[in-house]
Structure formats: structure tokens, C-alpha cells
Amino acid sequence: MSTLSPDLVLKSLFQDIRPRLDQLPAESFARASGFLKRSPRKIPIPALLAALVALGSETVLSLERVAKVIGLAANVPYSTQAFHERLSSRIEGFLTRVAAALLQHRAGPAGQRGWLSSFPRVLLQDSTCEPLPEHLARPFPGSKNQRRRQRGTLKLQFITDLLGGSVLHWALSGFTRNDQAASVDILQIAQAGDLVLRDLGFFSLKVFRSLDLFGAYFLSRCKQGLNFYDPETGQKLDLIRHLKAHPRWDGWVLVGEDKVRLRLVVEPVSEAVANERRRKARLNRDQRLHPGKESLFLMGWNMFLTNVKADVWPPKALFWVYRLRWRIEIIFKSWKSHLRFIEFNKRNDLMVRLSVLTKLLYCMLVAKCSDTLESLCGRQQHVSLLRVARVVGHCACLFAAAVLQLTPAQWMAHQVRQHIFYEQRSDRKNFYELIKFVDSGLA
């Protein structure tokens, strides 16, 4: 069987984005979110949406830039003032609905076997932060410095399906809504049979109990300092004493003061890994995390908590399944290192939201393209998301042109006609006006 050419596949995927956007009930999404309150008289919502998706590949947006591209997509003149009057915080709900529909679940390979075969979806939840100027500290509050001045920080909470490549949830907030507060978000997303992977920042026994009650599954590293109890007698277990005599543990225990029934799996790590963990722990400048003797001892083991039974996962499976959580870190790195996610307009609250949401759509479409390339072209060599993101980042103008259904030459012509000239200003002279004025000798 001949292998498909990846460049032609990627070109086809780019060209397919606009038809997929046009098939969405974009006007219904806009009305449901409150972004659209009356029938559009000039700019159709699908044209506005196509322009916003195309602009996700660009750096710092301005209202003028957005308005010009919306006008190009709709093939009518569109002013900056008109777009400014339409723009509101409700655009977040509109684009969230678009993302959920555009990046919906893709069925996995038929006859899937192995340690993931029992789960229709594998949900990854994590967050990422970006610093903002101080004037944005009210809508996006961050930490305070030594002078008690509050910084601005954007925090993005994100949930995706590892198997389907779909976006299930995103939310923008300040840094003060930490991962513990966002831990409950998964309860609105997870369904019976799903597997949830999260890091220790989201660790919550109450959430684990809720997930277990409605039939979802989870896997988490074990938080230090927890007490474990025998599920039959209720007596406190001496885990350290057990591990000194027997280097492994796999069994059901009651965890914490709420005594949540979970499966605890403890597997030893190599001496080199254990010593490296201890070295880093001793060097931690945060005295609150200064490790005690028991903590240092337990760094010689991988400790996991789950509600997945042993006949589904043997002890060794937990380590390998949990490694899949690292995928979300790769996703974030692709955004920030190659797709210029962190280069956005930070002038005000609305422009931050607009810029970040359009970039999220762009970044997730690139991730979707990467998954499709792997399924179609990854027979001999596997596709790297980071490398796909780097290539697309270098050729971002081709993405925008494809979404707007323009040739690269037409896209460049638009850029030149609309964006290379100075604005007409009565209060100042541009360089060439100043040269002419000075050369004339008039004062």
C-alpha cells in the first residue's frame, strides 16, 4: 500500500476547515451564548467565524486588523467601530460552543485492545498560566509581589480527550482560581466509563468519590501525608513498615479522614531515580515542602491511587498509563514554543479573551491535523505534534489563506493594500511627512 504524502494531506486538511466551519450552526451558537441578539444585517456569522479562526495564526491582534479580515471574509467593507460595538465578553461562550462542535470526538480504531480498551474516553485535565500587565490584575488577578502589588495572570483550565482529540472544556480566569478550585470542573464533563488523568495539583478525595459514584474511573499519583486504613477492620495501616519488609503493595484501602475506598498500588523505582528525587527535594527553596524522613523514604516508590480493578490493570500498567498524562504538557509546549500562543493583545480584558480564544481554536486545529496525519501517514514514521506545530508556525499565512479560501498571492495582496500605509493623523507627522517638512525649510 502506497503511503500518502504528508504535505498533500496537510494541505487538504487546511482546505477542509472552511467547509467544516460553514456546516456548523454558528448563528445558533451565537444566539445561545448571547453574542448575537438580532439577525445580522451586514456580516454573516459564518464569515465572522472564519475570519476569527484565520486570525488565530497571527500575533498581536488589533481591532482594526480583526475588522479588516472580517470584511474580507464577508466581501463587504467593515469598520473598526462596528466590530468594537459588537465585541463583548459573550464571545467566549460563542467560541467555546464552536470549539466543542468543530473539535468533537473522533472514534478510536475498531477492535482496540490493551489497557485502554475498557474506556471510551481518556480525559486529560491541566492548566497553564501567562503573565499579564498590572492594569489587568482586576479581571485576571495574580499573585502579589513583595510590595503587595498584585500582578495580572491569565490562567487557562483545559480538558481534552486523549483518544478522540476533542476539546471538552476550557475556561479563562485569574491565577487566584487555583487547580484545587478547578478540580470539580471534571464532574461536569466526565461520563460513566471515562478514565480521568490529572496531576497532583487537582488531587481531591471528594472528587474521586464523586467520579466513582457515577461510574467514571481515574488514576492519580498519591499525595504525601495521607493516612491509609484497612477496609475490613478500619485500623490505620503502617505502610512504611510494610514496604521495609515487602517492596510492593497492591490492594484496596480507605484513604484520608473521609475514608474513601481506593486501590493503592506501590511499586519500587531504581536507586538512581530515588536518589535524584531526594536530591531535588532537599534543594527546594520552599521550606513548607522540606521533606521529612518518611517522605524521603517513600521517594523510593511510585505510589498511585485508582478505582480501576486489578483484573483490568496489573500493577505495572499504572505507571505506563499515567505517562500518557504528559501529552497535555506537549500540547501546551506546542502552543507556546511554535504556535505563538503567548503573543496576544494585552490592552484590555476583551482583547485578551478574543486573542486567546482565537489562538486556542488555531492551536487545537493544528493538534487535530497532527492526529489525522498520524492516522493516515504514520505507518513507517510516527508524527510529532511539536514538529507539526513548528512547520505550521513557519507557514501560518498558508493556514489563514486556506481558511479564508484565498490563494497565498491573494492573501498577500490584501495585506499589502490594507496594512502597509501610515494612518492619516492631524496631531503628528509620519517619517516621510517630517522629511518633506524639514526639507522645505518651513517652521
NULUMNU-360542 format. One record per residue (C-alpha): x, y, z. Coordinates in steps of 0.25 Angstrom, whole numbers. Each point is the difference from the previous one (the first is absolute). Layout:
BEGIN
[rec [X; Y; Z]]
...
//
This chain:
BEGIN
[rec [0; 0; 0]]
[rec [6; 13; -4]]
[rec [2; 11; 11]]
[rec [-8; 13; -1]]
[rec [9; 12; -2]]
[rec [-1; 8; 13]]
[rec [1; 14; -6]]
[rec [-12; -3; -9]]
[rec [-8; -6; 12]]
[rec [3; 13; 8]]
[rec [-4; 9; -12]]
[rec [-13; -8; -1]]
[rec [-2; 2; 15]]
[rec [2; 15; -1]]
[rec [-10; 1; -12]]
[rec [-10; -8; 8]]
[rec [-1; 9; 11]]
[rec [-9; 11; -6]]
[rec [-10; -10; -5]]
[rec [-1; -6; 14]]
[rec [-2; 14; 6]]
[rec [-11; 3; -10]]
[rec [-7; -13; 4]]
[rec [-1; 4; 15]]
[rec [-13; 6; 5]]
[rec [9; 13; 3]]
[rec [-12; 9; 1]]
[rec [-7; -9; 10]]
[rec [13; 0; 8]]
[rec [1; 15; 0]]
[rec [-15; 1; 4]]
[rec [1; -10; 11]]
[rec [13; 7; 6]]
[rec [-7; 14; -1]]
[rec [11; 4; -9]]
[rec [-11; 3; -11]]
[rec [-13; 6; 4]]
[rec [-6; 4; -14]]
[rec [2; -5; -14]]
[rec [13; 4; -6]]
[rec [-3; 11; -10]]
[rec [14; 1; -6]]
[rec [10; -10; 5]]
[rec [-5; -15; -1]]
[rec [4; -7; 13]]
[rec [7; -12; -8]]
[rec [9; 11; -7]]
[rec [3; 6; 13]]
[rec [4; -13; 6]]
[rec [9; -4; -12]]
[rec [7; 14; 2]]
[rec [3; -3; 15]]
[rec [5; -14; -3]]
[rec [9; 5; -11]]
[rec [6; 11; 10]]
[rec [3; -10; 10]]
[rec [13; -2; -7]]
[rec [5; 14; 1]]
[rec [7; 7; 12]]
[rec [-5; 13; 7]]
[rec [-14; 3; -6]]
[rec [-6; 14; -1]]
[rec [-15; 4; -1]]
[rec [4; 5; -14]]
[rec [7; -12; -4]]
[rec [-12; -9; 4]]
[rec [-10; 9; -7]]
[rec [7; 0; -13]]
[rec [1; -15; -1]]
[rec [-15; -2; 4]]
[rec [-3; 10; -11]]
[rec [9; -9; -9]]
[rec [-7; -13; 4]]
[rec [-14; 7; -2]]
[rec [4; 7; -13]]
[rec [-5; 13; 5]]
[rec [6; 12; 7]]
[rec [0; -1; 15]]
[rec [5; 11; 10]]
[rec [8; -1; 12]]
[rec [-11; 7; 8]]
[rec [-11; -10; -5]]
[rec [8; -11; 5]]
[rec [3; 7; 13]]
[rec [-15; 2; 3]]
[rec [-2; -15; -3]]
[rec [11; -5; 9]]
[rec [-4; -4; 14]]
[rec [4; -11; 10]]
[rec [-11; -9; -5]]
[rec [10; -3; -12]]
[rec [6; -10; 10]]
[rec [-12; -9; 1]]
[rec [-2; 1; -15]]
[rec [14; -5; -4]]
[rec [-1; -10; 11]]
[rec [-12; -6; -7]]
[rec [7; 1; -13]]
[rec [12; -8; 5]]
[rec [-8; -11; 6]]
[rec [-7; -2; -13]]
[rec [12; 2; -9]]
[rec [9; -9; 8]]
[rec [-10; -11; 4]]
[rec [3; -14; 4]]
[rec [7; -9; -11]]
[rec [-3; -15; 2]]
[rec [13; -8; 3]]
[rec [5; -12; -8]]
[rec [-10; -11; -1]]
[rec [3; -12; 9]]
[rec [9; 8; 9]]
[rec [7; -9; 10]]
[rec [9; 1; 12]]
[rec [0; 9; 13]]
[rec [-9; 11; -6]]
[rec [-10; -10; -7]]
[rec [-10; 2; 12]]
[rec [-1; 15; -1]]
[rec [-8; 8; -11]]
[rec [7; 12; 3]]
[rec [13; 4; 7]]
[rec [-1; 14; 6]]
[rec [12; 9; 3]]
[rec [-1; 12; 9]]
[rec [10; 10; 2]]
[rec [3; 15; 1]]
[rec [10; 10; -6]]
[rec [3; 15; 4]]
[rec [5; 12; -7]]
[rec [4; 13; 7]]
[rec [-8; 13; -3]]
[rec [2; 15; 2]]
[rec [-4; 5; 14]]
[rec [-12; 8; -6]]
[rec [-6; -14; -3]]
[rec [1; -4; 14]]
[rec [-15; 2; 3]]
[rec [-6; -9; -10]]
[rec [12; -9; 0]]
[rec [6; 0; 15]]
[rec [13; -6; 2]]
[rec [10; -1; 12]]
[rec [5; 12; 8]]
[rec [15; 5; 0]]
[rec [8; 4; 12]]
[rec [-6; 14; -1]]
[rec [-14; -7; 1]]
[rec [-3; 5; -14]]
[rec [-9; -10; -8]]
[rec [5; -5; -13]]
[rec [-9; -4; -12]]
[rec [0; -15; -3]]
[rec [-9; -8; -10]]
[rec [-3; -14; 3]]
[rec [-6; -10; -10]]
[rec [-6; -12; 5]]
[rec [-1; -11; -11]]
[rec [-6; -14; -1]]
[rec [2; -8; -13]]
[rec [-3; -14; -4]]
[rec [13; -8; -3]]
[rec [-6; -10; -9]]
[rec [-10; 9; -8]]
[rec [8; 12; 0]]
[rec [-12; 9; 4]]
[rec [0; 12; 8]]
[rec [-10; -2; 12]]
[rec [2; 12; 8]]
[rec [8; 13; 1]]
[rec [-1; 11; 10]]
[rec [7; 13; 2]]
[rec [2; 6; 13]]
[rec [11; 7; 9]]
[rec [11; -8; 8]]
[rec [-8; 1; 13]]
[rec [-10; -11; -5]]
[rec [10; -11; 2]]
[rec [0; -14; -5]]
[rec [-6; -5; 13]]
[rec [-12; 9; -2]]
[rec [-1; -5; -15]]
[rec [1; -14; 5]]
[rec [-15; -1; 0]]
[rec [-1; 4; -15]]
[rec [2; -14; -4]]
[rec [-13; -4; 6]]
[rec [-8; 8; -10]]
[rec [8; -7; -12]]
[rec [3; -15; 4]]
[rec [-10; -11; -3]]
[rec [-2; -14; 4]]
[rec [12; -8; -5]]
[rec [9; 11; -2]]
[rec [15; 0; 5]]
[rec [5; 13; 6]]
[rec [15; 3; 1]]
[rec [5; 12; 8]]
[rec [12; 5; 8]]
[rec [1; 2; 15]]
[rec [-5; 14; -1]]
[rec [-14; -5; -2]]
[rec [1; -10; 10]]
[rec [-14; -1; 8]]
[rec [-5; -12; 7]]
[rec [-14; 6; 0]]
[rec [1; 1; -16]]
[rec [5; -15; 0]]
[rec [-12; -4; 8]]
[rec [-10; 7; -9]]
[rec [7; -5; -13]]
[rec [-1; -14; 6]]
[rec [-15; 1; 3]]
[rec [-4; 3; -14]]
[rec [9; -11; -6]]
[rec [12; 8; -5]]
[rec [14; -4; 2]]
[rec [13; 7; 4]]
[rec [14; -1; 2]]
[rec [9; 9; 9]]
[rec [13; 0; 7]]
[rec [-2; -1; 15]]
[rec [2; 13; 8]]
[rec [9; -1; 11]]
[rec [-4; 1; 15]]
[rec [-13; -8; -2]]
[rec [-4; -11; 10]]
[rec [-5; -13; -5]]
[rec [-9; -10; 7]]
[rec [-4; -15; -1]]
[rec [-13; 0; -7]]
[rec [-5; -12; 8]]
[rec [5; 4; 14]]
[rec [1; 15; -1]]
[rec [14; -1; 6]]
[rec [10; 10; -4]]
[rec [11; -7; -9]]
[rec [15; 2; 2]]
[rec [4; 1; -15]]
[rec [14; 3; 3]]
[rec [2; -12; 9]]
[rec [-7; -9; -11]]
[rec [10; 5; -11]]
[rec [12; -2; 8]]
[rec [-4; -15; 1]]
[rec [-7; -1; -14]]
[rec [4; 10; -11]]
[rec [-13; 0; -7]]
[rec [-15; 3; 4]]
[rec [-13; -3; -9]]
[rec [-13; 1; 8]]
[rec [-12; 7; 3]]
[rec [1; 10; 12]]
[rec [-8; 11; 7]]
[rec [7; 13; -3]]
[rec [0; 13; 9]]
[rec [-10; 4; 11]]
[rec [-12; -1; -10]]
[rec [5; -15; -2]]
[rec [-2; 0; -15]]
[rec [1; -15; -5]]
[rec [11; 0; -11]]
[rec [10; -9; -5]]
[rec [14; 3; 4]]
[rec [12; -5; -9]]
[rec [14; 2; 5]]
[rec [12; -4; -9]]
[rec [15; 2; 3]]
[rec [8; 9; -9]]
[rec [15; -2; -3]]
[rec [10; 6; 10]]
[rec [5; 10; -10]]
[rec [-14; 6; -2]]
[rec [-3; -1; 15]]
[rec [13; 8; 3]]
[rec [-3; 10; -10]]
[rec [-14; 3; 6]]
[rec [6; 2; 14]]
[rec [11; 9; -6]]
[rec [-10; 9; -6]]
[rec [-9; 0; 12]]
[rec [12; 4; 9]]
[rec [3; 12; -9]]
[rec [-14; 5; 0]]
[rec [0; 14; 5]]
[rec [-15; -1; 5]]
[rec [2; -3; 15]]
[rec [-14; -5; 0]]
[rec [4; -12; -9]]
[rec [12; -3; 8]]
[rec [0; -16; 0]]
[rec [0; -8; 13]]
[rec [6; -13; 2]]
[rec [-13; -8; -4]]
[rec [-2; 9; -13]]
[rec [15; -3; -4]]
[rec [-2; -15; 2]]
[rec [-13; 0; -8]]
[rec [7; 7; -12]]
[rec [6; -14; -3]]
[rec [-14; -4; -5]]
[rec [-11; 3; -10]]
[rec [-13; 2; 7]]
[rec [-13; 0; -7]]
[rec [-15; 1; 4]]
[rec [-11; -5; -10]]
[rec [-13; -7; 0]]
[rec [3; -9; -12]]
[rec [0; -14; 4]]
[rec [12; -10; 0]]
[rec [-6; -9; -11]]
[rec [0; 12; -9]]
[rec [14; 6; 4]]
[rec [11; -8; 6]]
[rec [9; 9; 8]]
[rec [10; 3; -11]]
[rec [-11; 6; -8]]
[rec [-2; 11; 9]]
[rec [14; 6; -3]]
[rec [-1; -1; -15]]
[rec [-15; 5; -1]]
[rec [4; 12; 9]]
[rec [11; 4; -9]]
[rec [-11; 4; -10]]
[rec [-3; 12; 8]]
[rec [13; 6; -5]]
[rec [-7; 2; -13]]
[rec [-7; 12; 5]]
[rec [13; 7; 3]]
[rec [5; -3; -14]]
[rec [-13; 7; -5]]
[rec [3; 12; 8]]
[rec [14; 0; -4]]
[rec [-4; 0; -15]]
[rec [-9; 12; 3]]
[rec [10; 8; 6]]
[rec [13; -4; -7]]
[rec [-5; -1; -14]]
[rec [-14; 6; -2]]
[rec [3; 13; 7]]
[rec [-11; -2; 10]]
[rec [6; 10; 10]]
[rec [1; 12; -10]]
[rec [-14; 6; 2]]
[rec [-7; 14; 2]]
[rec [1; 3; 14]]
[rec [-6; 14; 0]]
[rec [-13; -3; 7]]
[rec [-9; -12; 5]]
[rec [-8; -2; -13]]
[rec [12; 0; -9]]
[rec [7; -10; 9]]
[rec [-12; -9; -1]]
[rec [-2; 2; -15]]
[rec [15; -2; -3]]
[rec [2; -13; 9]]
[rec [-13; -6; -5]]
[rec [3; 1; -15]]
[rec [14; -5; 3]]
[rec [-6; -12; 7]]
[rec [-8; -4; -12]]
[rec [12; 1; -9]]
[rec [9; -8; 10]]
[rec [-10; -11; 1]]
[rec [-3; -1; -15]]
[rec [15; -2; -1]]
[rec [0; -11; 10]]
[rec [-12; -6; -7]]
[rec [8; 1; -13]]
[rec [12; -7; 7]]
[rec [-9; -12; 4]]
[rec [-6; -1; -14]]
[rec [14; 0; -6]]
[rec [4; -11; 10]]
[rec [-12; -9; -4]]
[rec [2; 2; -15]]
[rec [15; 1; -1]]
[rec [6; -6; 12]]
[rec [2; -14; -4]]
[rec [15; 1; -1]]
[rec [3; 12; 8]]
[rec [-8; 6; 11]]
[rec [-4; 14; -1]]
[rec [5; 10; 11]]
[rec [-10; 11; 5]]
[rec [11; 9; 3]]
[rec [6; -1; -14]]
[rec [-13; 2; -7]]
[rec [-3; 12; 9]]
[rec [14; 6; -4]]
[rec [-2; -2; -15]]
[rec [-14; 6; 0]]
[rec [5; 11; 9]]
[rec [10; 3; -11]]
[rec [-11; 0; -11]]
[rec [-11; 6; 8]]
[rec [-4; 9; -11]]
[rec [-4; -12; -8]]
[rec [-9; -5; 11]]
[rec [-7; 14; 0]]
[rec [-1; 0; -15]]
[rec [-6; -14; -1]]
[rec [-11; 4; 11]]
[rec [-4; 12; -8]]
[rec [0; -8; -13]]
[rec [11; 9; -6]]
[rec [13; -3; -8]]
[rec [13; 5; 8]]
[rec [1; 11; -11]]
[rec [-14; 5; 3]]
[rec [3; 0; 15]]
[rec [13; 7; -2]]
[rec [-7; 10; -9]]
[rec [-11; 3; 11]]
[rec [11; 2; 10]]
[rec [8; 10; -9]]
[rec [-12; 8; -4]]
[rec [-6; 1; 14]]
[rec [12; 0; 10]]
[rec [12; 7; -6]]
[rec [-4; 14; 1]]
[rec [1; 11; 11]]
[rec [-13; 4; 6]]
[rec [-4; 14; -3]]
[rec [3; 8; 12]]
[rec [-3; 15; 3]]
[rec [8; 0; 13]]
[rec [13; -5; -5]]
[rec [9; -2; -12]]
[rec [5; -13; -5]]
[rec [14; -2; -4]]
[rec [-2; 4; -15]]
[rec [-8; 12; 3]]
[rec [10; 4; 10]]
[rec [11; -1; -10]]
[rec [-8; 8; -10]]
[rec [-3; 11; 11]]
[rec [15; 1; 4]]
[rec [5; 0; -14]]
[rec [-10; 12; -4]]
[rec [6; 8; 11]]
[rec [-13; 5; 5]]
[rec [-2; 1; 15]]
//
